[in-house]
Amino acid sequence: MNKWLGFILLILSPFVVAKSPQLYGYGLKTCDHYRTTFLIAQQTPKIQNSDLMAYQNWLDGFISALNLATGRAVLVNMEWSEVSKKLALQCEDKRFPEFIDAVRSLIRLNSGSK
């Protein structure tokens, strides 16, 4: 039984001792990609943009996880349309290479922290 426990711990150890939080999905896309996706969706509102929907789905999960982890709402009183516009504006700023950087900035701005 102990050898199986050691084997399981060995297999799971990369997940347990990760040095920085792992990020998956659309959070890793570039801000330029998000902004282009957003602008295309604005120009063709009757055509459903699957990339923009994927960003929204990723953001819904990310924000929900943050709300649960922190015990508070991190984006209060903001609808997706407002969030998506603000993120597009954040992505104009070249300080944010990845979409997650713009998301973090928006959360900080919305919560009043620096």
N, CA and C atoms as an extended XYZ file, in Angstrom:
342
Properties=species:S:1:pos:R:3:atomname:S:1:resname:S:1:resid:I:1 pbc="F F F"
N         0.816       -1.188        0.000 N   MET     1
C         0.000        0.000        0.000 CA  MET     1
C         0.865        1.259        0.000 C   MET     1
N         1.975        1.262        0.751 N   ASN     2
C         2.838        2.440        0.820 CA  ASN     2
C         3.497        2.741       -0.517 C   ASN     2
N         3.847        1.692       -1.285 N   LYS     3
C         4.469        1.962       -2.579 CA  LYS     3
C         3.476        2.626       -3.524 C   LYS     3
N         2.191        2.297       -3.418 N   TRP     4
C         1.182        2.957       -4.260 CA  TRP     4
C         1.014        4.417       -3.857 C   TRP     4
N         1.043        4.689       -2.569 N   LEU     5
C         0.924        6.068       -2.098 CA  LEU     5
C         2.108        6.892       -2.594 C   LEU     5
N         3.306        6.333       -2.532 N   GLY     6
C         4.495        7.007       -3.039 CA  GLY     6
C         4.400        7.267       -4.530 C   GLY     6
N         3.892        6.289       -5.270 N   PHE     7
C         3.722        6.438       -6.713 CA  PHE     7
C         2.726        7.551       -7.034 C   PHE     7
N         1.603        7.574       -6.327 N   ILE     8
C         0.584        8.608       -6.555 CA  ILE     8
C         1.143        9.987       -6.229 C   ILE     8
N         1.855       10.097       -5.119 N   LEU     9
C         2.457       11.387       -4.760 CA  LEU     9
C         3.486       11.833       -5.789 C   LEU     9
N         4.247       10.888       -6.320 N   LEU    10
C         5.228       11.207       -7.352 CA  LEU    10
C         4.543       11.728       -8.609 C   LEU    10
N         3.452       11.104       -9.005 N   ILE    11
C         2.711       11.518      -10.199 CA  ILE    11
C         2.080       12.896       -9.992 C   ILE    11
N         1.527       13.139       -8.806 N   LEU    12
C         0.828       14.399       -8.540 CA  LEU    12
C         1.751       15.542       -8.128 C   LEU    12
N         2.988       15.269       -7.803 N   SER    13
C         3.882       16.300       -7.274 CA  SER    13
C         4.051       17.521       -8.175 C   SER    13
N         4.098       17.404       -9.502 N   PRO    14
C         4.207       18.625      -10.301 CA  PRO    14
C         3.022       19.564      -10.119 C   PRO    14
N         1.851       18.998       -9.806 N   PHE    15
C         0.667       19.823       -9.619 CA  PHE    15
C         0.661       20.463       -8.231 C   PHE    15
N         1.235       19.794       -7.276 N   VAL    16
C         1.209       20.266       -5.901 CA  VAL    16
C         2.276       21.315       -5.645 C   VAL    16
N         3.447       21.181       -6.239 N   VAL    17
C         4.561       22.070       -5.924 CA  VAL    17
C         4.841       23.090       -7.027 C   VAL    17
N         3.842       23.406       -7.816 N   ALA    18
C         4.039       24.396       -8.871 CA  ALA    18
C         4.464       25.718       -8.245 C   ALA    18
N         5.469       26.367       -8.845 N   LYS    19
C         6.008       27.600       -8.281 CA  LYS    19
C         5.073       28.786       -8.479 C   LYS    19
N         4.337       28.805       -9.567 N   SER    20
C         3.395       29.896       -9.797 CA  SER    20
C         2.056       29.300      -10.216 C   SER    20
N         0.984       30.046      -10.010 N   PRO    21
C        -0.325       29.507      -10.399 CA  PRO    21
C        -0.372       29.206      -11.894 C   PRO    21
N        -1.008       28.121      -12.229 N   GLN    22
C        -1.143       27.738      -13.629 CA  GLN    22
C        -2.367       28.419      -14.212 C   GLN    22
N        -2.266       28.821      -15.440 N   LEU    23
C        -3.359       29.479      -16.138 CA  LEU    23
C        -3.616       28.713      -17.418 C   LEU    23
N        -4.879       28.525      -17.738 N   TYR    24
C        -5.252       27.756      -18.915 CA  TYR    24
C        -6.228       28.552      -19.775 C   TYR    24
N        -6.332       28.182      -21.024 N   GLY    25
C        -7.374       28.711      -21.893 CA  GLY    25
C        -7.136       30.123      -22.403 C   GLY    25
N        -8.235       30.829      -22.579 N   TYR    26
C        -8.201       32.136      -23.231 CA  TYR    26
C        -7.483       33.214      -22.422 C   TYR    26
N        -7.247       32.995      -21.161 N   GLY    27
C        -6.474       33.947      -20.368 CA  GLY    27
C        -5.052       34.111      -20.873 C   GLY    27
N        -4.570       33.093      -21.586 N   LEU    28
C        -3.213       33.132      -22.135 CA  LEU    28
C        -3.124       33.795      -23.504 C   LEU    28
N        -4.271       34.073      -24.110 N   LYS    29
C        -4.263       34.731      -25.420 CA  LYS    29
C        -3.732       36.153      -25.258 C   LYS    29
N        -3.301       36.724      -26.363 N   THR    30
C        -2.773       38.082      -26.288 CA  THR    30
C        -3.907       39.094      -26.215 C   THR    30
N        -3.578       40.243      -25.679 N   CYS    31
C        -4.537       41.342      -25.644 CA  CYS    31
C        -4.896       41.773      -27.066 C   CYS    31
N        -3.925       41.735      -27.953 N   ASP    32
C        -4.201       42.093      -29.348 CA  ASP    32
C        -5.258       41.159      -29.946 C   ASP    32
N        -5.167       39.874      -29.633 N   HIS    33
C        -6.151       38.915      -30.134 CA  HIS    33
C        -7.537       39.251      -29.588 C   HIS    33
N        -7.625       39.543      -28.284 N   TYR    34
C        -8.924       39.884      -27.704 CA  TYR    34
C        -9.492       41.142      -28.354 C   TYR    34
N        -8.671       42.162      -28.480 N   ARG    35
C        -9.142       43.436      -29.036 CA  ARG    35
C        -9.626       43.249      -30.479 C   ARG    35
N        -8.888       42.512      -31.273 N   THR    36
C        -9.301       42.232      -32.655 CA  THR    36
C       -10.621       41.471      -32.667 C   THR    36
N       -10.739       40.469      -31.817 N   THR    37
C       -11.971       39.686      -31.708 CA  THR    37
C       -13.145       40.576      -31.318 C   THR    37
N       -12.914       41.449      -30.337 N   PHE    38
C       -13.963       42.359      -29.873 CA  PHE    38
C       -14.394       43.305      -30.993 C   PHE    38
N       -13.430       43.884      -31.704 N   LEU    39
C       -13.756       44.829      -32.776 CA  LEU    39
C       -14.517       44.154      -33.922 C   LEU    39
N       -14.134       42.936      -34.275 N   ILE    40
C       -14.856       42.190      -35.312 CA  ILE    40
C       -16.295       41.946      -34.860 C   ILE    40
N       -16.473       41.573      -33.607 N   ALA    41
C       -17.823       41.313      -33.088 CA  ALA    41
C       -18.666       42.588      -33.091 C   ALA    41
N       -18.030       43.736      -32.840 N   GLN    42
C       -18.749       45.007      -32.866 CA  GLN    42
C       -19.189       45.370      -34.283 C   GLN    42
N       -18.381       45.017      -35.259 N   GLN    43
C       -18.685       45.349      -36.656 CA  GLN    43
C       -19.727       44.412      -37.253 C   GLN    43
N       -19.836       43.223      -36.716 N   THR    44
C       -20.792       42.231      -37.237 CA  THR    44
C       -21.633       41.676      -36.089 C   THR    44
N       -22.491       42.515      -35.489 N   PRO    45
C       -23.221       42.092      -34.285 CA  PRO    45
C       -24.221       40.950      -34.503 C   PRO    45
N       -24.690       40.761      -35.726 N   LYS    46
C       -25.679       39.702      -35.964 CA  LYS    46
C       -25.035       38.339      -36.145 C   LYS    46
N       -23.729       38.329      -36.351 N   ILE    47
C       -23.005       37.067      -36.507 CA  ILE    47
C       -22.393       36.715      -35.148 C   ILE    47
N       -22.687       35.521      -34.673 N   GLN    48
C       -22.175       35.109      -33.380 CA  GLN    48
C       -20.678       34.815      -33.485 C   GLN    48
N       -19.901       35.453      -32.657 N   ASN    49
C       -18.451       35.315      -32.687 CA  ASN    49
C       -18.035       34.275      -31.647 C   ASN    49
N       -17.603       33.112      -32.108 N   SER    50
C       -17.264       32.029      -31.177 CA  SER    50
C       -16.054       32.361      -30.318 C   SER    50
N       -15.094       33.118      -30.860 N   ASP    51
C       -13.936       33.509      -30.046 CA  ASP    51
C       -14.357       34.434      -28.904 C   ASP    51
N       -15.226       35.408      -29.193 N   LEU    52
C       -15.673       36.313      -28.138 CA  LEU    52
C       -16.464       35.545      -27.079 C   LEU    52
N       -17.258       34.581      -27.518 N   MET    53
C       -17.987       33.742      -26.562 CA  MET    53
C       -17.024       32.916      -25.709 C   MET    53
N       -15.947       32.456      -26.310 N   ALA    54
C       -14.951       31.691      -25.548 CA  ALA    54
C       -14.277       32.573      -24.497 C   ALA    54
N       -13.982       33.832      -24.859 N   TYR    55
C       -13.442       34.771      -23.868 CA  TYR    55
C       -14.435       34.968      -22.722 C   TYR    55
N       -15.704       35.153      -23.060 N   GLN    56
C       -16.719       35.364      -22.032 CA  GLN    56
C       -16.830       34.149      -21.122 C   GLN    56
N       -16.831       32.962      -21.715 N   ASN    57
C       -16.909       31.737      -20.911 CA  ASN    57
C       -15.698       31.597      -19.999 C   ASN    57
N       -14.512       31.893      -20.534 N   TRP    58
C       -13.302       31.810      -19.713 CA  TRP    58
C       -13.382       32.816      -18.564 C   TRP    58
N       -13.800       34.034      -18.891 N   LEU    59
C       -13.882       35.081      -17.881 CA  LEU    59
C       -14.938       34.750      -16.825 C   LEU    59
N       -16.064       34.197      -17.240 N   ASP    60
C       -17.095       33.788      -16.280 CA  ASP    60
C       -16.521       32.805      -15.266 C   ASP    60
N       -15.792       31.816      -15.747 N   GLY    61
C       -15.192       30.832      -14.847 CA  GLY    61
C       -14.120       31.429      -13.960 C   GLY    61
N       -13.287       32.293      -14.545 N   PHE    62
C       -12.196       32.926      -13.784 CA  PHE    62
C       -12.752       33.802      -12.667 C   PHE    62
N       -13.745       34.641      -13.015 N   ILE    63
C       -14.332       35.542      -12.026 CA  ILE    63
C       -15.085       34.753      -10.958 C   ILE    63
N       -15.810       33.724      -11.366 N   SER    64
C       -16.521       32.894      -10.390 CA  SER    64
C       -15.551       32.248       -9.409 C   SER    64
N       -14.441       31.740       -9.923 N   ALA    65
C       -13.429       31.128       -9.050 CA  ALA    65
C       -12.829       32.156       -8.095 C   ALA    65
N       -12.555       33.354       -8.610 N   LEU    66
C       -12.032       34.411       -7.735 CA  LEU    66
C       -13.038       34.802       -6.665 C   LEU    66
N       -14.302       34.925       -7.055 N   ASN    67
C       -15.343       35.261       -6.073 CA  ASN    67
C       -15.392       34.216       -4.961 C   ASN    67
N       -15.330       32.949       -5.342 N   LEU    68
C       -15.358       31.881       -4.347 CA  LEU    68
C       -14.098       31.882       -3.486 C   LEU    68
N       -12.956       32.096       -4.110 N   ALA    69
C       -11.684       32.060       -3.378 CA  ALA    69
C       -11.536       33.234       -2.420 C   ALA    69
N       -12.037       34.404       -2.824 N   THR    70
C       -11.873       35.601       -1.987 CA  THR    70
C       -13.054       35.844       -1.059 C   THR    70
N       -14.185       35.212       -1.364 N   GLY    71
C       -15.368       35.428       -0.541 CA  GLY    71
C       -16.060       36.752       -0.804 C   GLY    71
N       -15.735       37.368       -1.938 N   ARG    72
C       -16.379       38.642       -2.296 CA  ARG    72
C       -16.488       38.738       -3.809 C   ARG    72
N       -17.386       39.600       -4.261 N   ALA    73
C       -17.542       39.812       -5.697 CA  ALA    73
C       -16.440       40.735       -6.182 C   ALA    73
N       -15.692       40.319       -7.194 N   VAL    74
C       -14.568       41.126       -7.673 CA  VAL    74
C       -14.954       42.072       -8.806 C   VAL    74
N       -16.039       41.798       -9.503 N   LEU    75
C       -16.567       42.720      -10.522 CA  LEU    75
C       -18.030       42.997      -10.174 C   LEU    75
N       -18.246       44.026       -9.385 N   VAL    76
C       -19.567       44.328       -8.874 CA  VAL    76
C       -20.345       45.178       -9.875 C   VAL    76
N       -21.610       44.814      -10.080 N   ASN    77
C       -22.526       45.598      -10.921 CA  ASN    77
C       -21.998       45.858      -12.325 C   ASN    77
N       -21.375       44.880      -12.924 N   MET    78
C       -20.871       45.030      -14.285 CA  MET    78
C       -21.434       43.918      -15.150 C   MET    78
N       -22.110       44.299      -16.214 N   GLU    79
C       -22.620       43.346      -17.189 CA  GLU    79
C       -21.519       43.008      -18.188 C   GLU    79
N       -21.692       41.891      -18.905 N   TRP    80
C       -20.671       41.456      -19.867 CA  TRP    80
C       -20.383       42.539      -20.899 C   TRP    80
N       -21.409       43.244      -21.372 N   SER    81
C       -21.177       44.262      -22.409 CA  SER    81
C       -20.233       45.351      -21.903 C   SER    81
N       -20.403       45.754      -20.657 N   GLU    82
C       -19.514       46.768      -20.075 CA  GLU    82
C       -18.116       46.210      -19.842 C   GLU    82
N       -18.054       45.000      -19.320 N   VAL    83
C       -16.756       44.364      -19.065 CA  VAL    83
C       -15.988       44.193      -20.374 C   VAL    83
N       -16.668       43.724      -21.419 N   SER    84
C       -15.983       43.478      -22.691 CA  SER    84
C       -15.440       44.782      -23.285 C   SER    84
N       -16.206       45.871      -23.187 N   LYS    85
C       -15.724       47.164      -23.687 CA  LYS    85
C       -14.529       47.654      -22.883 C   LYS    85
N       -14.628       47.535      -21.561 N   LYS    86
C       -13.512       47.994      -20.711 CA  LYS    86
C       -12.252       47.169      -20.963 C   LYS    86
N       -12.424       45.869      -21.183 N   LEU    87
C       -11.256       45.036      -21.478 CA  LEU    87
C       -10.642       45.410      -22.825 C   LEU    87
N       -11.464       45.734      -23.795 N   ALA    88
C       -10.935       46.174      -25.091 CA  ALA    88
C       -10.129       47.457      -24.925 C   ALA    88
N       -10.618       48.369      -24.087 N   LEU    89
C        -9.867       49.605      -23.812 CA  LEU    89
C        -8.570       49.308      -23.062 C   LEU    89
N        -8.646       48.380      -22.097 N   GLN    90
C        -7.440       47.980      -21.370 CA  GLN    90
C        -6.407       47.409      -22.341 C   GLN    90
N        -6.886       46.663      -23.322 N   CYS    91
C        -5.984       46.012      -24.269 CA  CYS    91
C        -5.367       46.983      -25.270 C   CYS    91
N        -5.903       48.194      -25.376 N   GLU    92
C        -5.251       49.216      -26.196 CA  GLU    92
C        -3.928       49.636      -25.577 C   GLU    92
N        -3.861       49.515      -24.254 N   ASP    93
C        -2.664       49.890      -23.511 CA  ASP    93
C        -1.618       48.791      -23.698 C   ASP    93
N        -0.520       49.122      -24.278 N   LYS    94
C         0.501       48.115      -24.602 CA  LYS    94
C         1.205       47.549      -23.369 C   LYS    94
N         0.831       48.020      -22.168 N   ARG    95
C         1.413       47.436      -20.949 CA  ARG    95
C         0.872       46.039      -20.697 C   ARG    95
N        -0.219       45.681      -21.379 N   PHE    96
C        -0.877       44.404      -21.134 CA  PHE    96
C        -0.691       43.478      -22.324 C   PHE    96
N         0.343       42.666      -22.320 N   PRO    97
C         0.573       41.768      -23.457 CA  PRO    97
C        -0.439       40.628      -23.529 C   PRO    97
N        -0.847       40.102      -22.380 N   GLU    98
C        -1.775       38.978      -22.359 CA  GLU    98
C        -3.133       39.428      -21.833 C   GLU    98
N        -4.173       38.733      -22.266 N   PHE    99
C        -5.538       39.043      -21.855 CA  PHE    99
C        -5.677       39.038      -20.336 C   PHE    99
N        -5.048       38.073      -19.662 N   ILE   100
C        -5.143       37.997      -18.202 CA  ILE   100
C        -4.615       39.273      -17.547 C   ILE   100
N        -3.627       39.917      -18.153 N   ASP   101
C        -3.094       41.163      -17.593 CA  ASP   101
C        -4.160       42.256      -17.593 C   ASP   101
N        -4.920       42.348      -18.675 N   ALA   102
C        -6.006       43.325      -18.753 CA  ALA   102
C        -7.107       42.987      -17.755 C   ALA   102
N        -7.403       41.711      -17.597 N   VAL   103
C        -8.417       41.280      -16.634 CA  VAL   103
C        -7.996       41.663      -15.223 C   VAL   103
N        -6.758       41.380      -14.878 N   ARG   104
C        -6.256       41.734      -13.541 CA  ARG   104
C        -6.341       43.232      -13.302 C   ARG   104
N        -5.972       44.014      -14.298 N   SER   105
C        -6.032       45.465      -14.172 CA  SER   105
C        -7.470       45.935      -13.961 C   SER   105
N        -8.400       45.383      -14.721 N   LEU   106
C        -9.808       45.759      -14.577 CA  LEU   106
C       -10.322       45.406      -13.182 C   LEU   106
N        -9.937       44.259      -12.683 N   ILE   107
C       -10.356       43.859      -11.330 CA  ILE   107
C        -9.797       44.826      -10.303 C   ILE   107
N        -8.517       45.191      -10.445 N   ARG   108
C        -7.911       46.155       -9.513 CA  ARG   108
C        -8.620       47.510       -9.588 C   ARG   108
N        -8.909       47.971      -10.793 N   LEU   109
C        -9.599       49.248      -10.949 CA  LEU   109
C       -11.003       49.201      -10.340 C   LEU   109
N       -11.694       48.096      -10.542 N   ASN   110
C       -13.057       47.966      -10.047 CA  ASN   110
C       -13.098       47.842       -8.521 C   ASN   110
N       -12.070       47.230       -7.945 N   SER   111
C       -12.070       47.039       -6.491 CA  SER   111
C       -11.455       48.214       -5.748 C   SER   111
N       -10.844       49.134       -6.489 N   GLY   112
C       -10.241       50.306       -5.851 CA  GLY   112
C        -8.821       50.065       -5.353 C   GLY   112
N        -8.287       48.845       -5.571 N   SER   113
C        -6.901       48.595       -5.142 CA  SER   113
C        -5.948       48.939       -6.278 C   SER   113
N        -4.709       49.137       -5.948 N   LYS   114
C        -3.724       49.562       -6.934 CA  LYS   114
C        -2.963       48.372       -7.482 C   LYS   114
